[in-house]
Amino acid sequence: MPYENLSKSYKAFVSNVDYVETPKNIEETLEFAEWRKVVMEEMRAFKANETWEVSNLPSGKKTVGCKWIFTTKFKPDDIIDRHKARLVAKGFTQTYGLDYDETFTLVAKLNTIRVLLSLAVNMD
């Protein structure tokens, strides 16, 4: 969509987003207290949720790297809502059959839950 076709308020929002500096790496992030706080909150969440487990790396295997992703969230009226930091794994560096054998993520869709609840009610 061409810039000219955007609404007046959206043009104002887009131009105001430019003034916000979002760090590109962890070194830049740690220079700012507000961003450092967000990173520390993310690390505390990892610890509280027991996301990581320290273990020995099997011989012949390499670690999967990770990267910090930083974003600034805005309210509808263009005011900064919050800063967000996420640590993500570089899973694209893994090779099927070498670094992993299968992947599975349990996902419950709303329709599935509705069917199960309906069955439970009707079978009672």
N, C-alpha and C positions, 0 to 999 in steps of 0.2 A: 504494500500500500504506500503510495507516495506521501511524503511528509505534508504536502499541501492539503491532503484529504483528511488529516487528523483533526479532531475537535480542538477548540481553543484551550480547553482545560488540559487535554492530554499533551498538547504541545508544550504547555507550561511545565507539566510534570517531567517530560522528557528532558527539557533544558535544565531543570533543577537537579535531576539525577546526576548530571555531569559534575556538579560541585562536590559530590561525596567521593572521597577517595577510599577505595577498597583495597586492602593489601593483597599482594600477589603471592607472597610466600611467608613462611613462619618468622623469618628474620625481620621483615617489615612489620609484621603483626605485633611482635613483642616490644616494639618501640612505643606503642600506644597503650595506655592503661586500660581504656575501654575494651580494646580488642584482646588484650592479655587476659582480662577478666573472663571473656567469653571462652577463650581457649581453656582456661583453668576449669570453668564450669563443665565443659565437654569432657575433660579428663576425669573430673569427679564423677560424672555420670557413667563413664566406662568402669570406674572402680566400683561404684554402687551397684551397677547391673552385672558385675562380674563378667564383663565382655571379654576380657583377656585372661589367659592362663599362661604363666611362664613355664616353658618346657624346653628341653634340649632339642636342637635341630638334628634330625636324622642325618647320618653321613651321606654325602652325595646330593643332598637337597639344598636349595637356596631359598632364602626368605622372600616373601612377597612384600614389595615396597608399599609405602603409603604416601598420601599427599593430603595436605590441609586445603579445604575449599572454604573460601570466605565470601559471604554475601551480606548485603544490607537490605533489610526488609522495610518497606514503606507503608504508612497508613494511606487510606484513600485520599486524604487531603495533603499529600506530598510530604508529610512530616515523617522523620525517621522513626520507625516502630522499634526495631531492635537490630543488633548485629548478630550474625549467625556464623558459627564455625563448625565444620564437620571434618572428621578424619576418615578418609576413604582408602580402601585397599586398591592397589593397582593390579586387579585380577587379570587384566589383559596380558600380563607378563607370564602367566601360567600356560603350560602346554598340556592338553588332554592326554591322558595315559602316562604322562611323565610326572606332573605335579599333582594331578587329581584324576580320579577315575569316574566319578559320577557327581551330579549336582541334583539337589532336591530341596525345594522350599515349600513347606506346608502353607497353603493359602486357603482360607475359608471365604468363599464368596457369599454375599448376602442371600442370593437365591438358594444356595445349598442349605444355609441355616434355616431359611423359611420352610423349605421342604421337610427338613428334619423336625422342626417344631410342629408342622402340620401333621406329620406322621405320628409324632408322639401324642398329640391331642386326639387324633382319630383312632389310634390303636388302644387308647386307655379304656 
